[in-house]
Amino acid sequence: MTIALAIHGGCGTLPKSEMTDAEWAEAKAHLAKSLRAGWAILAKGGSAVDAVEAAVVVMEDSAHFNAGHGAALNADGEHELDASIMDGATLAAGALCAVKRIRNPVTAAKALMRRGDPLLLTGPAGDAFAQAEGLDIVANEHFSTERRRKNLASMKIRELVGTMAGASEAEKHGTVGAVARDQAGHLAAATSTGGYTNKPPGRVGDSPIIGAGTYARDGRCAVSGTGKGEYFIRYCVGHEIASLIGYAGLSLQDAAERAMAELTAHKIGAGLVAIGADGEIVAPYNTGGMYRGWVTPDGLVHVATHADVEVMGQA
Ligand code: ASP
């Protein structure tokens, strides 16, 4: 059975000129590292669930992406993190929203999924759950980076002078996610985010909403989204793509394009990675760039930030 893995690091990719060559190289190296972490699990017969978790953990720990360390700051200058994971074999899922102290929210989401019930925990209850599970707990400042502090300062200025609409995708948001198919043919998806810069405290996006920013169902597809979460929730994007495949008989590519067209009609930034029942991968986006990557069946790591796709050796 073909194994397959795809990741995204958000559609809030910076314009090329805003980072040095060394910074771009590091961001790409972290995408490749994420793919290798997930692929190593799939290659030795591990589960799609474990693979997407491992891939997302690497991006949560990287300062380049808006999840875990490097997450966006809310209007109070704090980080509130959302994450979820779903097992396409059983439709089991786990999710946390607005948590503040869990180093790797996706790992806590998996622990909650394993627990079975409840599916979604919010805020302090999510943090307490992770602590009780013995997971890594950190101070909220662990997630802060210089870039995110600058993003918040510039969004506050934009708010004051009324130029919010002119903010770049990168200033605003981002997310990380992974989708996988394992040797047994099972699918899984995971997503983790800091939301968007200057979001109101308590705001929850699509990433922890099963069926919106994250969805996996064997025989159909696994999907992880990035972009203006409010619209992913309205269109139940992950579930919509699975339904277009399951009920309307669309191909993965056509279903993903249909969902993207509905989002794009609202002039919002959006992107996603999805994997089909047979391991086919799509990674559409409508912004200037999207951090993304996948491994082809021959084991080659592919990574991209803008239009060009770079091959970064064997997984
Ligand atoms: N989807 C995320 C959210 O709305 C943000 C993003 O991916 O840019 O929280």
Residues whose N, C-alpha, C, O or C-beta is under 5 A from the ligand:
A	BS01	LIG	H173 G174 T175 T193 G195 Y196 G205 D206 G225 T226 G227 K228 G229 E230
